[in-house]
């Protein structure tokens, strides 16, 4: 599997985890063409409360670690 495919699979898992916990306004930014960027991709999500944001965070960790 090439690096692009692995990267896309990871992004898909992250977005799925966000959607599973009712994350809203999910934005994905491709930073790969920006020189000296600290990341290749940046994903942002909104939650309605601290509890929901914590649940989103926990679900992302769970889904990514299970891979």
Secondary structure, DSSP 8 states (H G I E B T S, - for coil): --HHHHHHHHHHHHHHHHHHTT-EEEEEEE-TTSTT-S-SEEEEEE-SSHHHHHHHHHHHHHHHHT-
